[in-house]
């Protein structure tokens, strides 16, 4: 589940992983019936050797992979889970401009403190 919340809902959190009908949470993507096409994007430049994959099944997006050192840089490469853009077409998400918080429900099988979530759009919508 990926969702945003309004301040009122954020202050009255019921610790539920799934949004309830009639709540003021806005669900961005439901992986039991995804709106968007999701894929892995790995470090293809400068000899990157990292690998990653995205599989959506049983209502869960499973993103797995391995980050390797890029030999020419002697630095870690990257793996990402993405939607939208030249690989999958335009992504479609609801308007969340009324929200002031963001909640992500996820599970990891490894201990790592470097996870990042980012959003971007290279141009304004028409």
C-alpha positions, -999 to +999 in steps of 0.1 A: +000+000+000+012+035-008-010+063+005-011+099+017-030+112+047-044+145+057-034+161+090-066+151+107-062+115+098-025+116+107-033+127+142-059+100+147-039+071+133-056+037+138-024+018+128-043+000+101-022-011+071-052-008+047-073+023+042-108+020+055-138+030+034-148+066+040-114+075+055-096+106+044-066+086+031-059+087-006-046+054-019-019+060-046-015+025-058-032-008-048-010-037-059-039-061-059-052-042-089-024-018-100-032+012-121+003+017-133+030-006-148+060-010-125+094-021-135+130-022-122+156+003-134+192-006-127+226+011-132+231+006-169+258+033-173+295+032-168+296-006-165+271-010-137+264-046-128+235-042-103+204-063-109+168-058-098+133-070-106+097-062-098+070-089-096+034-081-086+015-110-072-010-116-044-016-079-039+021-072-032+048-055-053+080-076-047+111-055-055+143-075-051+178-071-064+215-067-056+235-035-058+270-041-070+301-018-071+305+000-104+341-010-114+349+023-133+338+044-103+347+021-074+313+031-060+279+014-055+255+013-083+217+014-078+185-004-083+151+013-084+114+004-088+098+029-112+066+037-131+060+062-158+084+076-184+097+061-216+096+025-203+060+022-191+041+052-204+026+080-183+019+071-147-015+080-133-020+090-097-047+108-078-044+145-067-028+145-033-024+183-030-048+184+000-025+160+020+002+170+044+017+136+052+028+104+033+027+069+046+043+038+030+036+003+042+064-020+033+084-050+046+121-056+040+140-089+043+173-071+049+185-046+075+195-014+057+191+023+066+196+038+031+162+034+015+150+064-004+116+073-019+115+101-045+090+117-068+095+136-099+080+148-131+101+163-159+073+187-170+040+202-159+009+184-171-009+198-202 
